[in-house]
Amino acid sequence: MDVMNLMKELEATVAQVNHYIYPLLVGRPKVLYDASSHLIRTGGKRLRPFLTIKSFELFDDDVKRVLPAAAALEFIHNFTLVHDDIMDHDRIRHNAPTVHAKYGVPIAIVAGDVLFAKAFLSVVLGMRKMSVDESIIVRVLELAAESAIKISEGQAKDLKMASSKKFYSTKTYLDMIRSKTATLFEASCRVGSIVGGASIEDEESMANFGKNLGIAFQLVDDVLGVVGDPRVTGKPVGSDLREGKKTQVVSLAIKLADDRGRVKIQGVFGRRKATQEELDEALAIISKTGAADRVRNEARFYASEALLALRRYSDSPAKKSLSELMDFVVVRKL
């Protein structure tokens, strides 16, 4: 895997998408648009538009045609982040204050609403400007709407799991992240292939790639939420544990720990006022259980499933980028 080359490609995509997005997030009242663009301006890897563009490039090379759709999916992603941060009471993202932490909850809610609406406007106005066929525009709009619904359903499942005292099965957890996280990865790849003129078979193949990539991404995210370096991830160490997030790593660690370890982990789980010493002790116990390694190995399984979907395509720069991104997702530290 050529990490440096992949990073350069991701940076180029960030610049390309930002150049398209920023003018769309200017308006009055200024505070609303400052809040709407806050997360986008503070960072983010732009993985979803990257997937949209590279999936498109498997079938076509005129990237300008797919850029409005790629931006739309990034708008939807950021809309979900703004609202999720409110629901989860998260105050830091990308090493910066979250939107509600900086601007207050009321403005954050309507800022998220603006991002949601801008997604659909980007598809209609942007793709018409690029003379994309109306039937494709309608299909992209349908996928964007369906994705937003599935993500909302996934968030509702997550909230239900969080409010319950029990830890759920791996099957139930995977079902939740398929909806909440993998949906937009799948849509990104599907949209890119559709706009690129792919066949039904190719569209389904790319959707399968995106879905499995999304699952692998979330599983690794779970690992980083417990053992990640805050200087790299942009989140406090052990944030998922302190916030009571029933991720695969935490659930598995509780099952694998001895009685004393289990009590220590459960003693800080969901306790926002837990001391750093208590948190560090619980994290050390989780590390000893090997739960994080097991979950990363589970991510590798979904990564291999994703890569199988790419086998049908001949070698190309776009295929290479997608393969390298899949490898990066599994070994990443951010």
Summary of the structure (lengths in Angstrom):
residues: 334
radius of gyration: 19.8
end to end distance: 16.7
largest distance: 64.3
contacts: 1177
relative contact order: 0.12
helix: 78%
strand: 1%
